[in-house]
Amino acid sequence: MIFMRKPDFSRLLTLISLLFPMIFAGCSKKAEKSPQTKIPGRIITLSPSATEILYAVGAENQIVAVSDFSDFPERAREKPAVGGFDGKTLSLEKILSLEPDFVYMTRGMHDFLVEPLESCGIACYLSFGDSIQAVLQEIEEISFLTGHQEEGREVIAKIRREIAGIAEFGREITVFYEVWNSPFMSPGSRSFIHDVIAAAGGTNIFGDVDEPYPIVSEEAIIARAPDVILLTRSNGITPEQVRIRPGWQEIPAVKNSRIFIIDDTKFSRPATRIGECVQELNSILAG
């Protein structure tokens, strides 16, 4: 059975009665029955955000393996890894050898694994965290599916408190978030980072682009004259390198030295630290 994020959580209640009627060993065509259970005991996560959410809701002991880049919380590094986040680097054979009853994946990245996993009787959840609300709903669903509803409610309440406590500004502050620079890529309106920028009190300069992460031109960045530029730490680009880019000197963010490096291992993950990201960005914009 496959689960994808749905706008109506009640659908999950209908589906849950069908979830995990059996525990499956390996990938035999005919699964061997065992006592029914609705709580998965052997979970594999294929993204860092999935790992983070499961740890936050108290499902750590149900995780048997994670993806290579699952590094938060720190103890997640101790779990066996089944490959990188990119579907091309994952090992289906290794996943099956661990005999999971639930695999927590990301839509668009891991869809190709659904059919082979389901054919082995393994339930799948496809994450699609394209907004803050979607992340909150996913935490609610995952905490329900794993038997940690109360912990999930506490995590959601904490995130809501963090977001509610941000400062408001009396003017528009425009933001350019540089996901990549060769070619230039930035969040569009269908990314959760766009939502984070808005929740922090900023305006995403590419918020009018109806894509998650569109390729954008350097000319468009300059023309939209952002007040703040955000660089991701993993890309290794420094504010000094941005300042010497031809034509960028008249951008307000460059003129006013409002170029900041953020930790994209936190900002890029639609998971439980999303409230912290809103608070951190709000402080940057207020400075």
KOLVO-730690 format. One line per 10 residues: number of its first residue (from 1); for each residue x, y, z of C-alpha. Coordinates in nm, 2 decimals. Example, Ala and Ser with C-alpha at 12.3 -4.5 7.8 and 13.67 -1.06 7.14 Angstrom:
BEGIN
1) 1.23,-0.45,0.78 ~ 1.37,-0.11,0.71 $
END
This chain:
BEGIN
1) 0.00,0.00,0.00 ~ 0.13,0.35,-0.08 ~ 0.06,0.66,0.12 ~ 0.10,1.01,-0.03 ~ 0.04,1.33,0.15 ~ -0.33,1.41,0.12 ~ -0.52,1.73,0.20 ~ -0.78,1.53,0.39 ~ -0.63,1.35,0.69 ~ -0.96,1.15,0.73 $
11) -0.86,0.94,0.43 ~ -0.57,0.81,0.62 ~ -0.80,0.68,0.89 ~ -0.99,0.48,0.62 ~ -0.67,0.34,0.48 ~ -0.50,0.25,0.81 ~ -0.73,-0.04,0.86 ~ -0.57,-0.20,0.56 ~ -0.21,-0.12,0.66 ~ 0.02,-0.39,0.78 $
21) -0.21,-0.69,0.77 ~ 0.11,-0.90,0.74 ~ 0.48,-0.88,0.82 ~ 0.68,-0.98,0.52 ~ 1.02,-1.15,0.50 ~ 1.23,-1.08,0.19 ~ 1.06,-1.05,-0.14 ~ 0.88,-1.38,-0.20 ~ 0.58,-1.37,-0.43 ~ 0.37,-1.53,-0.16 $
31) 0.40,-1.35,0.17 ~ 0.39,-1.55,0.49 ~ 0.12,-1.44,0.73 ~ 0.18,-1.34,1.09 ~ -0.03,-1.17,1.36 ~ -0.19,-0.85,1.24 ~ -0.04,-0.52,1.35 ~ -0.10,-0.15,1.25 ~ 0.23,-0.02,1.38 ~ 0.54,-0.07,1.16 $
41) 0.83,-0.22,1.35 ~ 1.10,-0.20,1.08 ~ 1.12,0.13,0.90 ~ 1.36,0.25,0.64 ~ 1.39,0.62,0.56 ~ 1.52,0.73,0.22 ~ 1.56,1.11,0.30 ~ 1.72,1.31,0.58 ~ 1.39,1.49,0.64 ~ 1.21,1.16,0.69 $
51) 1.47,1.05,0.94 ~ 1.45,1.38,1.13 ~ 1.07,1.35,1.15 ~ 1.08,0.99,1.28 ~ 1.33,1.08,1.55 ~ 1.13,1.38,1.65 ~ 0.81,1.19,1.71 ~ 0.99,0.91,1.90 ~ 1.01,0.64,1.64 ~ 1.39,0.60,1.66 $
61) 1.38,0.24,1.77 ~ 1.16,0.14,1.47 ~ 1.42,0.27,1.22 ~ 1.64,-0.01,1.08 ~ 1.82,0.19,0.81 ~ 1.85,0.55,0.67 ~ 1.99,0.73,0.37 ~ 2.35,0.83,0.36 ~ 2.29,1.20,0.44 ~ 2.07,1.14,0.74 $
71) 2.28,1.34,0.99 ~ 2.02,1.49,1.22 ~ 2.00,1.42,1.50 ~ 2.36,1.32,1.53 ~ 2.28,0.97,1.65 ~ 2.10,0.90,1.32 ~ 2.45,0.85,1.18 ~ 2.48,0.53,1.37 ~ 2.20,0.36,1.17 ~ 2.29,0.14,0.87 $
81) 2.27,0.33,0.54 ~ 2.10,0.20,0.22 ~ 2.25,0.46,-0.02 ~ 2.22,0.83,-0.10 ~ 1.91,1.04,-0.12 ~ 1.92,1.04,-0.50 ~ 1.73,0.73,-0.62 ~ 2.01,0.63,-0.85 ~ 2.24,0.56,-0.56 ~ 2.00,0.36,-0.36 $
91) 2.03,-0.02,-0.34 ~ 1.69,-0.20,-0.37 ~ 1.86,-0.53,-0.28 ~ 2.00,-0.38,0.05 ~ 1.66,-0.23,0.13 ~ 1.49,-0.57,0.08 ~ 1.77,-0.76,0.28 ~ 1.67,-0.55,0.59 ~ 1.31,-0.68,0.57 ~ 1.13,-0.35,0.63 $
101) 0.76,-0.34,0.67 ~ 0.75,0.04,0.59 ~ 0.96,0.26,0.36 ~ 0.94,0.64,0.40 ~ 1.03,0.80,0.07 ~ 1.01,1.13,-0.12 ~ 0.77,1.19,-0.42 ~ 0.95,1.27,-0.74 ~ 1.27,1.11,-0.62 ~ 1.17,0.76,-0.52 $
111) 0.85,0.68,-0.71 ~ 1.03,0.41,-0.91 ~ 1.07,0.21,-0.59 ~ 0.70,0.19,-0.51 ~ 0.62,-0.09,-0.75 ~ 0.90,-0.33,-0.65 ~ 0.85,-0.26,-0.28 ~ 0.47,-0.31,-0.30 ~ 0.52,-0.63,-0.49 ~ 0.70,-0.76,-0.19 $
121) 0.42,-0.65,0.04 ~ 0.61,-0.35,0.19 ~ 0.40,-0.04,0.26 ~ 0.54,0.29,0.13 ~ 0.48,0.66,0.23 ~ 0.57,0.92,-0.03 ~ 0.65,1.26,0.13 ~ 0.56,1.58,-0.06 ~ 0.66,1.87,0.17 ~ 0.59,2.16,-0.06 $
131) 0.47,2.40,0.22 ~ 0.48,2.45,0.59 ~ 0.12,2.32,0.62 ~ 0.22,2.01,0.42 ~ 0.51,1.94,0.66 ~ 0.28,1.98,0.96 ~ 0.03,1.74,0.80 ~ 0.30,1.49,0.72 ~ 0.42,1.49,1.08 ~ 0.07,1.43,1.20 $
141) 0.02,1.14,0.95 ~ 0.36,0.98,1.03 ~ 0.32,1.01,1.40 ~ -0.02,0.84,1.36 ~ 0.11,0.56,1.14 ~ 0.40,0.48,1.37 ~ 0.21,0.49,1.69 ~ 0.34,0.82,1.83 ~ 0.04,1.05,1.80 ~ 0.09,1.24,2.12 $
151) 0.46,1.31,2.04 ~ 0.36,1.42,1.70 ~ 0.11,1.67,1.84 ~ 0.38,1.81,2.07 ~ 0.62,1.86,1.77 ~ 0.35,2.03,1.57 ~ 0.26,2.26,1.86 ~ 0.62,2.36,1.91 ~ 0.66,2.45,1.54 ~ 0.34,2.66,1.55 $
161) 0.47,2.84,1.86 ~ 0.80,2.92,1.69 ~ 0.63,3.05,1.38 ~ 0.38,3.26,1.57 ~ 0.65,3.43,1.77 ~ 0.83,3.61,1.48 ~ 0.86,3.99,1.44 ~ 0.66,4.18,1.19 ~ 0.80,4.45,0.96 ~ 0.65,4.77,0.84 $
171) 0.79,4.74,0.49 ~ 0.85,4.48,0.22 ~ 1.19,4.30,0.24 ~ 1.27,4.11,-0.08 ~ 1.48,3.80,-0.06 ~ 1.69,3.60,-0.32 ~ 1.76,3.25,-0.20 ~ 2.04,3.11,-0.41 ~ 1.99,2.73,-0.43 ~ 2.25,2.69,-0.70 $
181) 2.46,2.93,-0.91 ~ 2.56,2.73,-1.22 ~ 2.30,2.78,-1.35 ~ 2.12,3.00,-1.11 ~ 1.83,2.83,-0.92 ~ 1.60,2.97,-0.67 ~ 1.28,2.87,-0.49 ~ 0.95,2.93,-0.67 ~ 0.60,2.95,-0.53 ~ 0.56,2.57,-0.50 $
191) 0.85,2.52,-0.26 ~ 0.84,2.51,0.12 ~ 1.14,2.75,0.13 ~ 0.91,3.01,-0.04 ~ 0.67,2.95,0.25 ~ 0.95,2.98,0.51 ~ 1.05,3.32,0.36 ~ 0.69,3.44,0.37 ~ 0.64,3.32,0.73 ~ 0.96,3.50,0.83 $
201) 0.82,3.83,0.70 ~ 1.01,3.84,0.37 ~ 0.91,3.84,0.00 ~ 1.06,3.58,-0.23 ~ 1.17,3.76,-0.55 ~ 1.07,3.46,-0.75 ~ 0.75,3.39,-0.57 ~ 0.56,3.46,-0.89 ~ 0.71,3.16,-1.06 ~ 0.48,2.85,-1.04 $
211) 0.76,2.59,-1.00 ~ 0.93,2.45,-0.70 ~ 1.29,2.53,-0.79 ~ 1.31,2.71,-1.13 ~ 1.62,2.80,-1.32 ~ 1.65,3.18,-1.32 ~ 1.86,3.42,-1.52 ~ 2.12,3.64,-1.37 ~ 1.96,3.94,-1.54 ~ 1.63,3.86,-1.36 $
221) 1.80,3.85,-1.03 ~ 1.97,4.19,-1.08 ~ 1.64,4.34,-1.22 ~ 1.44,4.22,-0.91 ~ 1.69,4.39,-0.68 ~ 1.66,4.19,-0.37 ~ 1.72,4.35,-0.03 ~ 1.87,4.03,0.11 ~ 2.06,3.75,-0.05 ~ 2.08,3.41,0.11 $
231) 2.36,3.17,0.02 ~ 2.38,2.80,0.11 ~ 2.68,2.68,0.31 ~ 2.72,2.36,0.11 ~ 2.77,2.55,-0.22 ~ 3.08,2.72,-0.08 ~ 2.99,3.06,-0.23 ~ 3.10,3.35,-0.01 ~ 2.96,3.71,0.01 ~ 3.29,3.84,-0.13 $
241) 3.24,3.63,-0.44 ~ 2.89,3.76,-0.49 ~ 3.00,4.12,-0.45 ~ 3.24,4.09,-0.75 ~ 2.99,3.94,-0.99 ~ 2.95,4.17,-1.29 ~ 2.64,4.39,-1.26 ~ 2.56,4.29,-0.90 ~ 2.71,4.60,-0.73 ~ 2.38,4.80,-0.76 $
251) 2.17,4.53,-0.60 ~ 2.05,4.66,-0.26 ~ 2.16,4.35,-0.08 ~ 2.51,4.39,-0.22 ~ 2.53,4.77,-0.16 ~ 2.41,4.73,0.20 ~ 2.61,4.42,0.28 ~ 2.30,4.21,0.34 ~ 2.44,3.88,0.21 ~ 2.41,3.59,0.45 $
261) 2.52,3.22,0.45 ~ 2.27,2.98,0.59 ~ 2.29,2.62,0.69 ~ 2.11,2.44,0.41 ~ 2.12,2.11,0.58 ~ 1.85,2.27,0.80 ~ 1.68,2.51,0.56 ~ 1.65,2.26,0.27 ~ 1.47,1.99,0.47 ~ 1.09,2.00,0.50 $
271) 1.10,1.86,0.85 ~ 1.07,1.94,1.22 ~ 1.32,2.23,1.23 ~ 1.11,2.44,0.99 ~ 1.00,2.67,1.28 ~ 1.37,2.73,1.37 ~ 1.43,2.83,1.01 ~ 1.15,3.08,1.02 ~ 1.29,3.23,1.34 ~ 1.65,3.24,1.21 $
281) 1.54,3.41,0.88 ~ 1.32,3.65,1.07 ~ 1.62,3.76,1.27 ~ 1.83,3.80,0.96 ~ 1.56,4.02,0.79 ~ 1.52,4.23,1.11 ~ 1.89,4.31,1.13 $
END
